[in-house]
Amino acid sequence: MQGSANLNVMIKAARKAGRSLVKDFREVENLQVASKSAGDFVSKADIAAEAILKEELRGARPNYGWLGEESDEEQGEDPTRRWIVDPLDGTTNFLHGMPHWAVSIALEHKGEIVAAVVYDPAKDELFYAEKGQGAWLGHRQRLRVSGRSQMIECVFATGVPFGARDHLPATLKDLAALMPQCAGVRRWGAAALDLAYVAAGRYDGFWERGLNIWDIAGGVLLVKEAGGLVEPIREGQNLLEDGQLICGNAEIFEKFSRVIRGA
């Protein structure tokens, strides 16, 4: 797809940040240090990647606002547009040397996501979309959600809360209700890639609670432009601000959402 000037800026920024993260990833795999030190190392890699993204994106569009995971929100001279950025989605995977993490960039215009890039540097997979222009993997492969219509054939993805997070009981109820009805559930620890995989038809659906706007802003547009449906789990809420979403292909969405909302 021949993207807009904004999309080209986003792709360039994602690739540049990705190169920095890959370099750090090779180092983190070899760290023979305490967990806290390794965590500090990843934090530095995360912050460095966000600095690259900020330099590239705000350098190209200095009047746009900014919302990043690792820095304070900044208002732009243009109040209708802002960048929403997660420089490293899947930090725990990165820390443990697992090559499943991503850079996520979204462009918001008047409260709506109009362009998105989710880049997986470890596998060199670039997912991107613009409103009304479809979703793509690389320069030639147009993305489509899966066409499966039977729940028992479907594979879903979610995030299982860790530590003492409040959403664990609800997620366990979801799993108990869903797993007998489907072919499997995956928990890979990177929501941006989960959404990209739904757009690519690799997963048939995804749901999760307790997400931040930068976790999902880019992936939501990918799913929509690939023909999928995306809604807040709690109907009537703002999808991006509520942090609870469910998505899937149109064939199974009603059945899938009924299970999750009923659980």
C-alpha positions, 0 to 999 in steps of 0.5 A: 500500500502507498501510505500517506506522509504521516504513515511513512513517518511512523514506519520510519520511526518504528524501524529506527526504534526497533533497531535500537531495541534489537541491539539491546535485546542481544545484550539482555539475553546475555545478562548475568545479573540480578533481576532488578538490574536486568529490569533496570537495563530494560527500562533504559532500553524502553526509554531510549526507544521512546526518545527515538520515537519522540525525536522522529515523530515530533521532529516531523510533526512538531505541532502534534500532541504526544502520549507515550508510556514512558514520558509525560503527556504533551499538548500540541499546537494542533489540539486535534492530533496526537501521537500515542506510543508504546515503545516496547509492548511486551517488556517481560518477554524482552527481559526474559529473552523471548523474541515476542515484543513490539513497537506500537504507534498510533495517530489520533485525530479528533478522538479517533485513530486514523493511522497505526503501526505495530512493528515486531523487530525480532521477526521483522514483521511490520503491521500497519493501517490507515483509516479506510485504506485497509491493514497490511503486513509489509508492502504487499500482503493485505490483512484479513481477519479469519473466516472461521465461524465455529467456536470449537475451531477458533483460537483466542488470545488474552492477557492473564493478570500477573502479581496482585492485579484486580482482574485475575478473578474475572479472567479466570471466569472467562477462561473457564467459560470459553475454553470448553468451547474453543480450540485453544487460548494463547497468552503471549504477553504483548497486546499490540501483537495480539491485536495484529495477529487477529488482524492477520487471521492468526487468532480468531479473537482477543479480549483483555481487561486493564489495558492502557491506551498505548497498548491498544490504540494501534492494534484496534485500527489494524483489526477494524481495517482487516474487517474485524469487530472491536468493542469494549467488554463493558458495553457503552464505555469508551473503547480506548479509555476504558482499557477493556476490549473484545474483538474478533471476526464478524462470524464468531464475534456475537458468540464470543462476546456473549461468552466473555460478557456472560462469564 
